[in-house]
């Protein structure tokens, strides 16, 4: 059945034409992604600045199998 259904099908190349196909949504998406990336970087820097140069010293974790 599948071969009979497409026996007259001829593949054609589709070309994107902004005037026919519509909007600039792909440009808006890129803009949103770059804005998001910039904001995430800004937040990372702000968190690092708020944290300062703290160094946390922790003791070794004791385990029951540890030899004394």
N, C-alpha and C positions, 0 to 999 in steps of 0.2 A: 504493500500500500504506500509506503514512504517514497519509493522510487517513482511511482506513478504520479504522486502528488507534485513532485518537483521536476518532472521531466522537461517542462518548458521554461524552467527558471534560468535566467542569465544574470550572474552577479554583476553588480555595478558599483563603482566607487562613489561613495558619498563624500561631498565636500561641504565643510561648514561655511555658511555664509551668514554673517552677523545680521545683515539686513533682512534675510528671509527667516533664519532660524531663531532669532530672538535676541536675548539680552546679553549683558556682560556679566552674568552670574559667576563665571569662572574667575573673572578679575576681582569681584567682590570677595569670593572665597579666599583667594590668595592674600588679599588685603587683611581679612579677618585673621588668617593664620599668622601672618607676620606681626600683626598687632598683639595677638595672643602670645607669641614667642617673646616679643619685647616686654610685655607685662610680666611674664613668668620670670624673665631674667631680672627685671627690676625688683620683684618680690624676693628672689633668691638673694640678691645683693642686700636688700633691706634686712632680711632675716640674719644674714651673716654679720651685718653691722650691729644689729641689736644684740646679737650673741657675744660679740666682741672676741677677744682672744682667750676665752676661757679654756682651761685645760682640765679635764676631769681625770682624776686619779682614782682608779678602782683597784680593789684587792683582787687577787686571783680567786677564781671560783673554786670552792672546795668540793671534791667529789668523794664518794664513799670508797672508791677503789684506790684512792691516793695513798701511797706508802708514806709512813711517817719517819 
